[in-house]
Amino acid sequence: MLDAQLPSFGSVVTLYQIDTAIYGGGIIYLSPSCLENRTNIVFNGNTYTAFPIDAQGFEIESGKAPRPTFVVSNLQALLVGGINEYRGLQNCKFTRIRVRRNELDDITPTITDEFVNYDTFYINQITSQTSVAIEFELISAMELANRQQFPKNQMVNYCNHIYRRWDADISSFVIADVNPCPYAGTQYFDEFNEVTTQALDRCSKTVGGCEARFKTAVPFNGFPNFSEA
């Protein structure tokens, strides 16, 4: 997975970004390559962690929109925190960047897009997760827009508000820009609706999670009384 041969001058280097902004998070920067001195690649001011990655299926075949697969090593549990906190990274923006080796920051600090290629997809789902590797299925922006965003069996008992996240570096909660939970109280509960601390404040995404925080006028963003067919 991790490139055995380091990128030579003029060769194409592949970089990946996973943007968790829809859940109030940041961007994860990864690459299957590293520099000649075994340090991480820096491009456009961003450092890309060298990690075992296998990504395939980006080409359009028979006129059908591609559904690429993105496989990353799980031996160091690099993405597990994001998966647990951000609903499996579902619907997060995924960008593949292909750039020439001589366009990286250690050689060309000022970037032009002349030799840079960007491919944008979105994470649809995790198709496999073991202690060895995690495999994601990607879809196009058009497919994301056209499909039903949340299957009925998820919507029935699952609140789709994005709950706040405690950031110890700034000693404050980070609030999602899109579809944030309105709770701003100072009582904290974990994913089991038990009293906890700021750092462990999590929502169970159930009606019980709302009731613990709001007591009345529960703003549950799901359909708890909906009867599935």
C-alpha positions as CSV (number, residue, x, y, z in Angstrom):
1,M,0.0,0.0,0.0
2,L,2.6,2.6,1.0
3,D,4.6,3.5,-2.1
4,A,7.8,1.4,-2.2
5,Q,9.4,3.9,-4.6
6,L,9.5,7.5,-3.5
7,P,8.2,10.1,-6.1
8,S,10.9,11.3,-8.5
9,F,11.2,14.8,-9.9
10,G,8.4,15.3,-12.5
11,S,6.4,12.2,-11.4
12,V,2.8,12.4,-10.4
13,V,2.0,12.4,-6.6
14,T,-1.5,11.5,-5.3
15,L,-2.9,13.3,-2.3
16,Y,-6.2,12.8,-0.5
17,Q,-8.4,15.1,1.6
18,I,-11.4,14.1,3.7
19,D,-13.4,17.1,4.8
20,T,-15.5,16.6,7.9
21,A,-16.9,20.2,8.0
22,I,-20.5,19.0,7.8
23,Y,-20.0,17.6,11.3
24,G,-18.1,20.5,12.6
25,G,-14.7,18.9,12.1
26,G,-11.6,19.7,10.0
27,I,-9.8,18.3,7.0
28,I,-7.9,15.0,7.1
29,Y,-4.8,15.0,4.8
30,L,-3.4,11.7,3.6
31,S,-1.0,10.4,1.0
32,P,0.4,6.9,0.1
33,S,3.7,8.7,-0.6
34,C,6.4,10.5,1.3
35,L,9.4,12.6,0.4
36,E,12.9,11.3,-0.3
37,N,14.0,11.9,3.3
38,R,10.9,9.9,4.5
39,T,9.1,13.0,5.8
40,N,5.5,13.9,5.0
41,I,4.6,15.7,1.8
42,V,3.6,19.4,2.2
43,F,1.4,20.8,-0.6
44,N,-0.2,24.3,-0.6
45,G,0.7,24.7,3.0
46,N,-1.0,21.5,4.2
47,T,0.9,18.4,5.5
48,Y,-0.2,15.0,4.1
49,T,0.4,12.1,6.5
50,A,2.1,9.2,4.7
51,F,-0.1,6.2,5.3
52,P,-0.9,2.8,3.6
53,I,-3.7,3.6,1.1
54,D,-5.2,1.8,-1.9
55,A,-7.7,3.8,-4.0
56,Q,-9.2,2.5,-7.2
57,G,-12.1,2.9,-9.6
58,F,-12.0,6.6,-10.4
59,E,-12.4,6.1,-14.1
60,I,-15.8,6.4,-15.9
61,E,-16.7,3.1,-17.6
62,S,-19.6,2.4,-20.0
63,G,-21.0,5.9,-19.3
64,K,-21.7,5.1,-15.7
65,A,-20.6,7.4,-12.8
66,P,-17.7,5.8,-11.0
67,R,-18.0,4.5,-7.4
68,P,-14.4,4.4,-6.3
69,T,-13.1,2.5,-3.3
70,F,-10.7,4.0,-0.8
71,V,-8.9,1.5,1.5
72,V,-6.8,2.8,4.4
73,S,-4.8,0.8,6.9
74,N,-6.4,0.4,10.3
75,L,-3.4,-0.9,12.1
76,Q,-2.8,2.4,13.8
77,A,-6.6,3.3,14.0
78,L,-5.9,6.6,12.2
79,L,-9.5,7.2,11.1
80,V,-11.3,5.4,13.9
81,G,-11.9,8.6,15.9
82,G,-13.4,10.4,13.0
83,I,-15.5,7.4,12.1
84,N,-16.9,7.2,15.6
85,E,-17.5,10.9,16.0
86,Y,-18.7,11.8,12.5
87,R,-21.2,9.1,11.6
88,G,-18.8,6.9,9.7
89,L,-17.7,10.0,7.7
90,Q,-20.9,9.5,5.6
91,N,-21.4,12.4,3.1
92,C,-18.0,13.9,3.9
93,K,-16.3,15.6,0.9
94,F,-13.5,13.5,-0.5
95,T,-10.9,15.1,-2.8
96,R,-8.2,13.3,-4.8
97,I,-5.4,15.6,-5.9
98,R,-2.8,14.7,-8.5
99,V,0.2,16.9,-8.7
100,R,3.7,16.7,-10.1
101,R,6.6,16.1,-7.7
102,N,8.2,19.4,-8.6
103,E,5.0,21.3,-7.7
104,L,5.2,20.3,-4.0
105,D,6.0,23.0,-1.4
106,D,9.6,21.9,-0.8
107,I,10.5,22.7,-4.4
108,T,7.8,25.2,-5.5
109,P,6.3,27.2,-2.5
110,T,4.0,29.2,-4.8
111,I,1.4,26.9,-6.2
112,T,-0.2,27.2,-9.6
113,D,-3.0,24.9,-10.8
114,E,-1.4,24.4,-14.2
115,F,-0.2,20.9,-13.3
116,V,-2.7,20.0,-10.5
117,N,-5.8,17.8,-11.0
118,Y,-8.7,17.7,-8.5
119,D,-11.3,14.9,-8.4
120,T,-14.2,15.4,-5.9
121,F,-16.4,12.7,-4.5
122,Y,-18.3,12.0,-1.3
123,I,-18.1,9.1,1.1
124,N,-21.2,7.0,0.8
125,Q,-20.5,4.3,3.3
126,I,-18.0,2.0,5.0
127,T,-18.1,-1.3,3.1
128,S,-15.6,-3.1,5.3
129,Q,-13.9,-2.5,8.6
130,T,-11.4,-4.8,10.2
131,S,-8.5,-4.5,12.5
132,V,-6.3,-4.4,9.4
133,A,-8.1,-2.1,7.0
134,I,-11.1,0.1,6.4
135,E,-12.8,0.3,3.0
136,F,-15.0,3.3,2.0
137,E,-17.3,3.5,-1.0
138,L,-17.3,6.9,-2.8
139,I,-20.0,8.5,-4.9
140,S,-20.2,11.6,-7.1
141,A,-21.8,14.9,-6.1
142,M,-24.6,14.3,-8.6
143,E,-25.4,10.9,-7.1
144,L,-25.3,12.3,-3.6
145,A,-27.8,14.9,-4.6
146,N,-30.1,12.5,-6.4
147,R,-30.3,9.7,-3.9
148,Q,-32.3,9.7,-0.6
149,Q,-29.9,11.1,1.9
150,F,-31.1,9.2,4.9
151,P,-32.8,5.8,4.6
152,K,-36.1,5.5,6.4
153,N,-34.8,3.0,8.9
154,Q,-32.1,5.5,10.0
155,M,-34.6,8.5,10.2
156,V,-37.1,6.8,12.4
157,N,-35.2,6.6,15.7
158,Y,-32.1,8.7,14.7
159,C,-31.7,12.4,15.2
160,N,-30.0,14.0,12.2
161,H,-28.9,17.1,14.1
162,I,-25.1,17.4,14.3
163,Y,-24.1,17.6,18.0
164,R,-21.4,20.0,19.3
165,R,-17.9,18.7,19.8
166,W,-15.6,19.7,22.7
167,D,-12.2,21.0,21.5
168,A,-9.6,20.8,24.3
169,D,-7.1,23.0,22.4
170,I,-9.5,26.0,22.6
171,S,-11.4,24.9,25.7
172,S,-14.7,25.3,24.0
173,F,-17.3,23.5,22.0
174,V,-17.2,23.5,18.2
175,I,-20.6,24.0,16.6
176,A,-21.4,22.6,13.2
177,D,-22.1,25.0,10.4
178,V,-24.7,22.8,8.9
179,N,-27.8,21.4,10.8
180,P,-26.4,22.0,14.3
181,C,-28.1,20.7,17.4
182,P,-29.6,23.8,19.3
183,Y,-28.5,22.6,22.7
184,A,-26.1,25.1,24.4
185,G,-26.6,24.0,28.0
186,T,-24.0,23.3,30.7
187,Q,-25.2,19.8,31.6
188,Y,-23.3,17.1,29.9
189,F,-24.3,13.5,28.9
190,D,-22.6,10.7,27.2
191,E,-23.9,8.4,24.4
192,F,-25.8,6.4,27.0
193,N,-27.5,9.5,28.3
194,E,-25.5,9.3,31.6
195,V,-24.1,12.5,33.2
196,T,-20.5,13.1,32.2
197,T,-17.9,15.8,31.7
198,Q,-17.5,18.4,29.0
199,A,-14.8,16.4,27.2
200,L,-17.0,13.3,27.1
201,D,-20.2,15.1,26.1
202,R,-21.8,13.0,23.3
203,C,-25.4,12.7,22.1
204,S,-27.0,9.3,21.8
205,K,-29.0,10.6,18.8
206,T,-32.2,9.3,20.4
207,V,-35.3,10.9,21.9
208,G,-33.7,10.1,25.3
209,G,-30.7,12.2,24.5
210,C,-33.0,15.1,23.8
211,E,-35.1,14.6,26.9
212,A,-32.0,14.5,29.1
213,R,-30.9,17.9,27.9
214,F,-34.1,19.8,27.0
215,K,-36.7,18.4,29.5
216,T,-39.5,20.0,27.5
217,A,-39.9,21.2,23.9
218,V,-37.7,18.4,22.7
219,P,-36.2,19.3,19.2
220,F,-35.6,15.7,18.1
221,N,-34.9,15.8,14.4
222,G,-36.2,12.3,13.5
223,F,-39.5,10.5,13.4
224,P,-39.9,8.5,16.6
225,N,-43.6,8.0,16.1
226,F,-43.3,7.0,12.5
227,S,-44.4,3.4,11.8
228,E,-42.1,1.6,9.4
229,A,-43.8,-0.4,6.6
